Amino acid sequence: MADPKGFLTTGREVAKTRPVGERLKDWNEVYVPGSLLPIISKQAGRCMDCGIPFCHNGCPLGNLIPEWNDYAYREDWQAASERLHATNNFPEFTGRLCPAPCESACVLGINQPAVTIKNVEVSIIDKAWDTGDVRPQAPERLSGKTVAVIGSGPAGLAAAQQLTRAGHTVAVYERADRIGGLLRYGIPEFKMEKVHINRRIEQMRAEGTKFRTEVEIGRDIDAAKLRKRYDAVVIAAGATVSRDLPVPGRELNGIHFAMEYLPLANKVQEGDFVAPPITAEGKHVVVIGGGDTGADCVGTAHRQGAASVTQLEIMPRPGDERNPGQPWPTFPMLYKVTSAHEEGGERVYSVSTTHFEGDEDGNVQSLHLTEVEFIDGKLTPKPGTERSIPAQLVTLAMGFTGTDQANGLVQQFGLELDARGNVARDADFATNVDGVFVAGDAGRGQSLIVWAIAEGRSAARGVDRYLTGASDLPAPIRPTDRALTV
């Protein structure tokens, strides 16, 4: 145990953010550089090293949280990094982007603020990079087997790294011009600077993983031909079909899916554009969708100089405390104030868009909405609550409905889908097609980054067993697992 009295003598302290006025002038991460390390050892000392560490179950990866908390408390950063990497290929990603279901399951959180597990995690990995403790782990020998991974998001990268380290020759195919999937183009720079992706890619290249960008399987390469070329294939193409809003006026200019809007802002940071083709500058912006993607749109619009930003959510405002239906240690739906929300804008709950209005040139100018309420379990408009708000740029951030089938990948492989429209798989993450496996959102549906990495690691074990008859690779989850999260 780190500090037997730590949870009694030390209060919870989280990472400090830069002043709003300062961070809105750039796209750097919002946190004060170096502010965590001076406090993190004491924060790690709040961990009680519980006899039954529910944080393990809260984390889909099964992270060994009490162990690396103990090492961080003792400032043994190398050992802490080793324990962290034992279960997680990319802790710098999860430490920045995961909503931390582990903290919701922390035993201390029953009656006190939970341990800052996420902050400890990111401090350990950032320290490991600074001290050179993150090094390539090339396999001792090659198996002679080849694997193609379709998609370079967190699931695809995790599967590729695990399989490369197992001795297989792995090639990752990505349809975009850079590796990273939604980590690269869906996550704004102010949430995670892309240097963290770039150095992981270099590590993986040094280990032997090959990368092929601007290649879309199903269009540029026939899926069936790819299967013949490789001994196994892992589909980690994500759930990239955005949920649409079929209301009158949807065809007006200035209404875009979030995944049309956000990547362009990231491409500016990559140097591809001087200014984004779609910008919020000087416009009244409305973001439809109250989740993390919506918050990313809010923060991006602020940095582009929006005249106003309004975020709409059809569901009621979540509570500040757990409700009885979401008891500890489950992952509760709570009211969250992200860094983007701290920067301004208005959040409106329990409203539904009825239609859009535009000008004579076909550009959106206003959004009409109505308040809604639950009646007999159904969301129903409230009479007399209709109103309009100015909207010159609208982003649709209402989630995703499944894997893109327009490119022919599903059809060319001959894949079966489950009842939710995801690629069906068995306990080894294998599809109905021999030698073809699926990991991440393509098989699970839209989910968290920590689930994607866990699925990639588990699918890698299934592939390894298929190729060699046995596997020493870990499998943190099964396809049906839900652990303590929702």
MARPALUM-400759 format. One record per residue (C-alpha): x, y, z. Coordinates in steps of 0.1 Angstrom, whole numbers. Example, Ala and Ser with C-alpha at 12.3 -4.5 7.8 and 13.67 -1.06 7.14 Angstrom:
BEGIN
r c1=123; c2=-45; c3=78 $
r c1=137; c2=-11; c3=71 $
***
This chain:
BEGIN
r c1=0; c2=0; c3=0 $
r c1=13; c2=34; c3=-10 $
r c1=4; c2=57; c3=20 $
r c1=-19; c2=40; c3=46 $
r c1=-33; c2=74; c3=56 $
r c1=-32; c2=90; c3=22 $
r c1=-69; c2=89; c3=16 $
r c1=-74; c2=106; c3=50 $
r c1=-48; c2=133; c3=49 $
r c1=-46; c2=142; c3=12 $
r c1=-75; c2=158; c3=-8 $
r c1=-82; c2=152; c3=-44 $
r c1=-63; c2=175; c3=-67 $
r c1=-66; c2=174; c3=-105 $
r c1=-45; c2=188; c3=-134 $
r c1=-45; c2=225; c3=-137 $
r c1=-58; c2=241; c3=-169 $
r c1=-45; c2=272; c3=-186 $
r c1=-66; c2=304; c3=-183 $
r c1=-94; c2=304; c3=-209 $
r c1=-82; c2=337; c3=-225 $
r c1=-48; c2=322; c3=-231 $
r c1=-58; c2=288; c3=-244 $
r c1=-84; c2=301; c3=-268 $
r c1=-55; c2=318; c3=-287 $
r c1=-38; c2=285; c3=-296 $
r c1=-46; c2=248; c3=-302 $
r c1=-22; c2=234; c3=-276 $
r c1=-35; c2=211; c3=-249 $
r c1=-55; c2=229; c3=-222 $
r c1=-35; c2=217; c3=-192 $
r c1=-6; c2=236; c3=-177 $
r c1=26; c2=218; c3=-188 $
r c1=44; c2=201; c3=-159 $
r c1=17; c2=209; c3=-134 $
r c1=9; c2=173; c3=-125 $
r c1=42; c2=158; c3=-116 $
r c1=48; c2=179; c3=-84 $
r c1=15; c2=167; c3=-70 $
r c1=10; c2=133; c3=-85 $
r c1=29; c2=112; c3=-60 $
r c1=7; c2=124; c3=-31 $
r c1=-24; c2=119; c3=-53 $
r c1=-13; c2=83; c3=-60 $
r c1=-9; c2=78; c3=-23 $
r c1=-46; c2=83; c3=-18 $
r c1=-51; c2=48; c3=-33 $
r c1=-62; c2=24; c3=-6 $
r c1=-49; c2=-8; c3=-23 $
r c1=-83; c2=-24; c3=-18 $
r c1=-86; c2=-61; c3=-12 $
r c1=-111; c2=-61; c3=-41 $
r c1=-100; c2=-33; c3=-64 $
r c1=-132; c2=-25; c3=-82 $
r c1=-112; c2=-1; c3=-104 $
r c1=-99; c2=-32; c3=-122 $
r c1=-135; c2=-41; c3=-132 $
r c1=-144; c2=-5; c3=-141 $
r c1=-115; c2=-5; c3=-166 $
r c1=-121; c2=-27; c3=-197 $
r c1=-84; c2=-32; c3=-200 $
r c1=-81; c2=-45; c3=-164 $
r c1=-54; c2=-19; c3=-156 $
r c1=-33; c2=-28; c3=-126 $
r c1=-42; c2=5; c3=-110 $
r c1=-32; c2=-1; c3=-73 $
r c1=2; c2=-14; c3=-84 $
r c1=12; c2=15; c3=-105 $
r c1=-3; c2=39; c3=-80 $
r c1=21; c2=24; c3=-54 $
r c1=51; c2=28; c3=-78 $
r c1=41; c2=64; c3=-86 $
r c1=38; c2=72; c3=-49 $
r c1=73; c2=59; c3=-44 $
r c1=84; c2=78; c3=-76 $
r c1=97; c2=46; c3=-92 $
r c1=86; c2=57; c3=-126 $
r c1=102; c2=30; c3=-146 $
r c1=84; c2=2; c3=-126 $
r c1=52; c2=22; c3=-128 $
r c1=55; c2=24; c3=-166 $
r c1=61; c2=-13; c3=-169 $
r c1=29; c2=-21; c3=-149 $
r c1=10; c2=4; c3=-169 $
r c1=21; c2=-11; c3=-202 $
r c1=14; c2=-46; c3=-190 $
r c1=-23; c2=-40; c3=-198 $
r c1=-25; c2=-9; c3=-220 $
r c1=-6; c2=-3; c3=-253 $
r c1=-13; c2=35; c3=-254 $
r c1=-18; c2=50; c3=-219 $
r c1=-10; c2=85; c3=-232 $
r c1=-42; c2=82; c3=-253 $
r c1=-65; c2=69; c3=-225 $
r c1=-49; c2=92; c3=-200 $
r c1=-61; c2=121; c3=-220 $
r c1=-93; c2=109; c3=-237 $
r c1=-109; c2=82; c3=-216 $
r c1=-138; c2=93; c3=-194 $
r c1=-123; c2=72; c3=-166 $
r c1=-149; c2=46; c3=-157 $
r c1=-121; c2=33; c3=-133 $
r c1=-126; c2=64; c3=-111 $
r c1=-164; c2=58; c3=-110 $
r c1=-156; c2=23; c3=-96 $
r c1=-130; c2=35; c3=-71 $
r c1=-139; c2=23; c3=-36 $
r c1=-128; c2=56; c3=-21 $
r c1=-154; c2=72; c3=-43 $
r c1=-182; c2=56; c3=-23 $
r c1=-181; c2=85; c3=2 $
r c1=-151; c2=107; c3=-9 $
r c1=-137; c2=121; c3=-42 $
r c1=-122; c2=92; c3=-61 $
r c1=-85; c2=87; c3=-67 $
r c1=-72; c2=108; c3=-97 $
r c1=-64; c2=76; c3=-116 $
r c1=-65; c2=92; c3=-150 $
r c1=-40; c2=120; c3=-140 $
r c1=-17; c2=94; c3=-124 $
r c1=-18; c2=74; c3=-156 $
r c1=-9; c2=102; c3=-179 $
r c1=18; c2=114; c3=-156 $
r c1=35; c2=80; c3=-156 $
r c1=35; c2=76; c3=-193 $
r c1=46; c2=112; c3=-200 $
r c1=75; c2=107; c3=-176 $
r c1=83; c2=74; c3=-193 $
r c1=86; c2=91; c3=-227 $
r c1=107; c2=119; c3=-212 $
r c1=132; c2=95; c3=-196 $
r c1=134; c2=71; c3=-226 $
r c1=117; c2=42; c3=-209 $
r c1=93; c2=37; c3=-238 $
r c1=113; c2=17; c3=-263 $
r c1=105; c2=-6; c3=-293 $
r c1=99; c2=-42; c3=-284 $
r c1=107; c2=-61; c3=-316 $
r c1=99; c2=-98; c3=-316 $
r c1=128; c2=-123; c3=-310 $
r c1=118; c2=-143; c3=-341 $
r c1=92; c2=-141; c3=-369 $
r c1=64; c2=-166; c3=-373 $
r c1=63; c2=-164; c3=-411 $
r c1=26; c2=-155; c3=-409 $
r c1=11; c2=-123; c3=-423 $
r c1=-18; c2=-102; c3=-410 $
r c1=-36; c2=-72; c3=-425 $
r c1=-52; c2=-47; c3=-402 $
r c1=-79; c2=-25; c3=-417 $
r c1=-81; c2=8; c3=-398 $
r c1=-56; c2=26; c3=-377 $
r c1=-77; c2=39; c3=-348 $
r c1=-70; c2=27; c3=-313 $
r c1=-84; c2=-8; c3=-319 $
r c1=-64; c2=-14; c3=-351 $
r c1=-32; c2=0; c3=-336 $
r c1=-35; c2=-21; c3=-305 $
r c1=-41; c2=-53; c3=-325 $
r c1=-13; c2=-45; c3=-349 $
r c1=12; c2=-39; c3=-321 $
r c1=3; c2=-70; c3=-302 $
r c1=5; c2=-92; c3=-333 $
r c1=38; c2=-76; c3=-344 $
r c1=53; c2=-83; c3=-310 $
r c1=40; c2=-119; c3=-313 $
r c1=62; c2=-123; c3=-344 $
r c1=38; c2=-119; c3=-372 $
r c1=43; c2=-96; c3=-401 $
r c1=16; c2=-69; c3=-399 $
r c1=5; c2=-43; c3=-424 $
r c1=-20; c2=-16; c3=-413 $
r c1=-42; c2=-1; c3=-440 $
r c1=-57; c2=34; c3=-435 $
r c1=-79; c2=52; c3=-459 $
r c1=-70; c2=86; c3=-447 $
r c1=-37; c2=103; c3=-456 $
r c1=-22; c2=99; c3=-420 $
r c1=-23; c2=71; c3=-395 $
r c1=-45; c2=74; c3=-364 $
r c1=-81; c2=72; c3=-375 $
r c1=-104; c2=93; c3=-353 $
r c1=-75; c2=98; c3=-329 $
r c1=-59; c2=118; c3=-357 $
r c1=-88; c2=137; c3=-372 $
r c1=-117; c2=133; c3=-348 $
r c1=-100; c2=145; c3=-316 $
r c1=-91; c2=182; c3=-315 $
r c1=-55; c2=192; c3=-309 $
r c1=-64; c2=209; c3=-276 $
r c1=-76; c2=175; c3=-262 $
r c1=-46; c2=155; c3=-275 $
r c1=-16; c2=169; c3=-294 $
r c1=-8; c2=146; c3=-323 $
r c1=28; c2=143; c3=-312 $
r c1=15; c2=115; c3=-289 $
r c1=3; c2=95; c3=-320 $
r c1=34; c2=102; c3=-340 $
r c1=59; c2=88; c3=-316 $
r c1=38; c2=57; c3=-311 $
r c1=38; c2=52; c3=-348 $
r c1=75; c2=55; c3=-349 $
r c1=78; c2=29; c3=-321 $
r c1=56; c2=5; c3=-340 $
r c1=76; c2=10; c3=-372 $
r c1=108; c2=2; c3=-353 $
r c1=91; c2=-29; c3=-340 $
r c1=83; c2=-40; c3=-376 $
r c1=47; c2=-29; c3=-382 $
r c1=41; c2=-16; c3=-418 $
r c1=17; c2=12; c3=-426 $
r c1=-2; c2=19; c3=-458 $
r c1=-21; c2=52; c3=-460 $
r c1=-46; c2=64; c3=-485 $
r c1=-57; c2=28; c3=-493 $
r c1=-94; c2=20; c3=-487 $
r c1=-102; c2=-17; c3=-486 $
r c1=-133; c2=-24; c3=-507 $
r c1=-125; c2=4; c3=-531 $
r c1=-88; c2=6; c3=-538 $
r c1=-82; c2=-30; c3=-530 $
r c1=-108; c2=-57; c3=-533 $
r c1=-115; c2=-72; c3=-498 $
r c1=-115; c2=-108; c3=-511 $
r c1=-82; c2=-103; c3=-528 $
r c1=-67; c2=-89; c3=-496 $
r c1=-79; c2=-120; c3=-477 $
r c1=-60; c2=-142; c3=-502 $
r c1=-28; c2=-122; c3=-498 $
r c1=-27; c2=-124; c3=-460 $
r c1=-29; c2=-153; c3=-436 $
r c1=-54; c2=-134; c3=-415 $
r c1=-73; c2=-100; c3=-415 $
r c1=-84; c2=-78; c3=-387 $
r c1=-112; c2=-54; c3=-395 $
r c1=-109; c2=-23; c3=-372 $
r c1=-126; c2=2; c3=-395 $
r c1=-147; c2=18; c3=-368 $
r c1=-184; c2=28; c3=-367 $
r c1=-181; c2=58; c3=-390 $
r c1=-216; c2=63; c3=-403 $
r c1=-229; c2=95; c3=-386 $
r c1=-265; c2=97; c3=-373 $
r c1=-284; c2=122; c3=-395 $
r c1=-312; c2=146; c3=-387 $
r c1=-339; c2=142; c3=-413 $
r c1=-359; c2=174; c3=-408 $
r c1=-370; c2=201; c3=-432 $
r c1=-341; c2=223; c3=-442 $
r c1=-314; c2=197; c3=-437 $
r c1=-301; c2=203; c3=-472 $
r c1=-292; c2=239; c3=-465 $
r c1=-255; c2=249; c3=-468 $
r c1=-237; c2=252; c3=-434 $
r c1=-252; c2=220; c3=-419 $
r c1=-224; c2=194; c3=-415 $
r c1=-217; c2=162; c3=-396 $
r c1=-192; c2=167; c3=-368 $
r c1=-168; c2=144; c3=-387 $
r c1=-169; c2=167; c3=-417 $
r c1=-162; c2=197; c3=-395 $
r c1=-136; c2=185; c3=-369 $
r c1=-111; c2=168; c3=-394 $
r c1=-107; c2=201; c3=-413 $
r c1=-97; c2=219; c3=-382 $
r c1=-71; c2=192; c3=-374 $
r c1=-58; c2=194; c3=-410 $
r c1=-50; c2=231; c3=-404 $
r c1=-29; c2=220; c3=-374 $
r c1=-12; c2=194; c3=-397 $
r c1=-3; c2=222; c3=-421 $
r c1=-26; c2=211; c3=-449 $
r c1=-47; c2=243; c3=-449 $
r c1=-40; c2=279; c3=-439 $
r c1=-77; c2=282; c3=-429 $
r c1=-103; c2=254; c3=-427 $
r c1=-128; c2=251; c3=-456 $
r c1=-156; c2=250; c3=-429 $
r c1=-151; c2=276; c3=-402 $
r c1=-171; c2=290; c3=-373 $
r c1=-154; c2=324; c3=-375 $
r c1=-179; c2=352; c3=-369 $
r c1=-209; c2=328; c3=-371 $
r c1=-236; c2=318; c3=-347 $
r c1=-229; c2=281; c3=-342 $
r c1=-253; c2=254; c3=-331 $
r c1=-240; c2=220; c3=-320 $
r c1=-267; c2=193; c3=-320 $
r c1=-256; c2=165; c3=-296 $
r c1=-245; c2=167; c3=-259 $
r c1=-217; c2=141; c3=-258 $
r c1=-180; c2=144; c3=-261 $
r c1=-180; c2=149; c3=-299 $
r c1=-204; c2=178; c3=-294 $
r c1=-180; c2=193; c3=-268 $
r c1=-152; c2=189; c3=-293 $
r c1=-172; c2=209; c3=-318 $
r c1=-178; c2=236; c3=-291 $
r c1=-141; c2=240; c3=-282 $
r c1=-132; c2=241; c3=-319 $
r c1=-158; c2=268; c3=-327 $
r c1=-145; c2=289; c3=-298 $
r c1=-110; c2=288; c3=-312 $
r c1=-122; c2=297; c3=-346 $
r c1=-138; c2=328; c3=-333 $
r c1=-175; c2=320; c3=-333 $
r c1=-199; c2=348; c3=-326 $
r c1=-219; c2=325; c3=-303 $
r c1=-220; c2=287; c3=-296 $
r c1=-251; c2=268; c3=-285 $
r c1=-251; c2=231; c3=-277 $
r c1=-285; c2=212; c3=-279 $
r c1=-293; c2=179; c3=-262 $
r c1=-326; c2=161; c3=-266 $
r c1=-323; c2=143; c3=-232 $
r c1=-328; c2=160; c3=-198 $
r c1=-298; c2=175; c3=-180 $
r c1=-280; c2=148; c3=-160 $
r c1=-278; c2=151; c3=-123 $
r c1=-247; c2=162; c3=-103 $
r c1=-249; c2=130; c3=-82 $
r c1=-256; c2=93; c3=-89 $
r c1=-292; c2=84; c3=-93 $
r c1=-305; c2=52; c3=-76 $
r c1=-305; c2=34; c3=-110 $
r c1=-268; c2=39; c3=-114 $
r c1=-253; c2=29; c3=-81 $
r c1=-216; c2=25; c3=-73 $
r c1=-195; c2=10; c3=-89 $
r c1=-213; c2=14; c3=-122 $
r c1=-204; c2=42; c3=-146 $
r c1=-230; c2=69; c3=-140 $
r c1=-245; c2=95; c3=-163 $
r c1=-235; c2=128; c3=-146 $
r c1=-235; c2=164; c3=-156 $
r c1=-200; c2=171; c3=-169 $
r c1=-183; c2=205; c3=-175 $
r c1=-155; c2=199; c3=-200 $
r c1=-127; c2=223; c3=-208 $
r c1=-147; c2=233; c3=-239 $
r c1=-177; c2=242; c3=-218 $
r c1=-155; c2=263; c3=-194 $
r c1=-147; c2=284; c3=-224 $
r c1=-182; c2=297; c3=-230 $
r c1=-214; c2=290; c3=-249 $
r c1=-248; c2=279; c3=-238 $
r c1=-260; c2=243; c3=-232 $
r c1=-297; c2=236; c3=-237 $
r c1=-313; c2=204; c3=-226 $
r c1=-347; c2=186; c3=-234 $
r c1=-351; c2=202; c3=-268 $
r c1=-356; c2=188; c3=-303 $
r c1=-349; c2=204; c3=-337 $
r c1=-381; c2=207; c3=-358 $
r c1=-366; c2=224; c3=-389 $
r c1=-340; c2=248; c3=-403 $
r c1=-345; c2=281; c3=-423 $
r c1=-321; c2=296; c3=-448 $
r c1=-316; c2=327; c3=-469 $
r c1=-322; c2=331; c3=-506 $
r c1=-287; c2=317; c3=-514 $
r c1=-295; c2=284; c3=-496 $
r c1=-274; c2=291; c3=-465 $
r c1=-288; c2=281; c3=-431 $
r c1=-297; c2=311; c3=-409 $
r c1=-318; c2=298; c3=-381 $
r c1=-328; c2=266; c3=-363 $
r c1=-363; c2=260; c3=-349 $
r c1=-367; c2=238; c3=-318 $
r c1=-392; c2=227; c3=-293 $
r c1=-389; c2=215; c3=-257 $
r c1=-396; c2=179; c3=-251 $
r c1=-405; c2=157; c3=-221 $
r c1=-410; c2=121; c3=-213 $
r c1=-446; c2=110; c3=-214 $
r c1=-453; c2=72; c3=-210 $
r c1=-416; c2=66; c3=-216 $
r c1=-416; c2=85; c3=-249 $
r c1=-401; c2=119; c3=-257 $
r c1=-430; c2=142; c3=-266 $
r c1=-430; c2=179; c3=-277 $
r c1=-443; c2=204; c3=-252 $
r c1=-470; c2=226; c3=-268 $
r c1=-462; c2=263; c3=-269 $
r c1=-425; c2=259; c3=-264 $
r c1=-414; c2=264; c3=-300 $
r c1=-388; c2=290; c3=-308 $
r c1=-360; c2=297; c3=-332 $
r c1=-323; c2=305; c3=-326 $
r c1=-297; c2=320; c3=-350 $
r c1=-276; c2=293; c3=-367 $
r c1=-252; c2=300; c3=-395 $
r c1=-231; c2=269; c3=-389 $
r c1=-247; c2=237; c3=-375 $
r c1=-228; c2=206; c3=-366 $
r c1=-245; c2=172; c3=-361 $
r c1=-228; c2=153; c3=-333 $
r c1=-255; c2=127; c3=-324 $
r c1=-233; c2=97; c3=-325 $
r c1=-227; c2=69; c3=-351 $
r c1=-250; c2=42; c3=-364 $
r c1=-225; c2=16; c3=-376 $
r c1=-198; c2=5; c3=-400 $
r c1=-196; c2=21; c3=-435 $
r c1=-210; c2=-4; c3=-460 $
r c1=-208; c2=19; c3=-490 $
r c1=-173; c2=10; c3=-499 $
r c1=-182; c2=-27; c3=-504 $
r c1=-159; c2=-41; c3=-476 $
r c1=-187; c2=-60; c3=-459 $
r c1=-201; c2=-73; c3=-491 $
r c1=-168; c2=-83; c3=-506 $
r c1=-157; c2=-102; c3=-476 $
r c1=-192; c2=-117; c3=-472 $
r c1=-195; c2=-107; c3=-436 $
r c1=-226; c2=-114; c3=-415 $
r c1=-240; c2=-85; c3=-394 $
r c1=-256; c2=-87; c3=-360 $
r c1=-290; c2=-73; c3=-350 $
r c1=-275; c2=-38; c3=-344 $
r c1=-258; c2=-37; c3=-378 $
r c1=-223; c2=-44; c3=-365 $
r c1=-200; c2=-71; c3=-379 $
r c1=-209; c2=-103; c3=-360 $
r c1=-181; c2=-122; c3=-343 $
r c1=-176; c2=-151; c3=-319 $
r c1=-157; c2=-154; c3=-286 $
r c1=-124; c2=-152; c3=-304 $
r c1=-135; c2=-121; c3=-323 $
r c1=-136; c2=-142; c3=-355 $
r c1=-163; c2=-134; c3=-381 $
r c1=-182; c2=-159; c3=-402 $
r c1=-154; c2=-157; c3=-428 $
r c1=-124; c2=-179; c3=-421 $
r c1=-93; c2=-160; c3=-410 $
r c1=-112; c2=-126; c3=-408 $
r c1=-116; c2=-110; c3=-373 $
r c1=-132; c2=-78; c3=-361 $
r c1=-122; c2=-54; c3=-333 $
r c1=-134; c2=-21; c3=-320 $
r c1=-164; c2=-1; c3=-330 $
r c1=-169; c2=-21; c3=-362 $
r c1=-180; c2=-51; c3=-341 $
r c1=-190; c2=-34; c3=-309 $
r c1=-207; c2=-3; c3=-321 $
r c1=-198; c2=33; c3=-310 $
r c1=-179; c2=31; c3=-277 $
r c1=-150; c2=44; c3=-257 $
r c1=-113; c2=45; c3=-266 $
r c1=-105; c2=22; c3=-237 $
r c1=-129; c2=-4; c3=-251 $
r c1=-113; c2=-1; c3=-285 $
r c1=-78; c2=-8; c3=-271 $
r c1=-92; c2=-37; c3=-251 $
r c1=-109; c2=-52; c3=-281 $
r c1=-78; c2=-48; c3=-303 $
r c1=-57; c2=-66; c3=-277 $
r c1=-83; c2=-94; c3=-273 $
r c1=-87; c2=-98; c3=-311 $
r c1=-50; c2=-101; c3=-315 $
r c1=-50; c2=-131; c3=-292 $
r c1=-78; c2=-147; c3=-313 $
r c1=-57; c2=-141; c3=-344 $
r c1=-26; c2=-154; c3=-328 $
r c1=-44; c2=-186; c3=-318 $
r c1=-58; c2=-190; c3=-353 $
r c1=-23; c2=-187; c3=-368 $
r c1=-3; c2=-208; c3=-344 $
r c1=-28; c2=-229; c3=-324 $
r c1=-20; c2=-212; c3=-291 $
r c1=-13; c2=-178; c3=-278 $
r c1=4; c2=-161; c3=-248 $
r c1=-11; c2=-127; c3=-257 $
r c1=-35; c2=-114; c3=-231 $
r c1=-73; c2=-111; c3=-238 $
r c1=-88; c2=-85; c3=-214 $
r c1=-124; c2=-89; c3=-227 $
r c1=-148; c2=-110; c3=-246 $
r c1=-171; c2=-96; c3=-272 $
r c1=-201; c2=-98; c3=-248 $
r c1=-183; c2=-81; c3=-219 $
r c1=-197; c2=-49; c3=-204 $
r c1=-178; c2=-49; c3=-171 $
r c1=-191; c2=-22; c3=-148 $
r c1=-195; c2=4; c3=-176 $
r c1=-224; c2=13; c3=-199 $
***
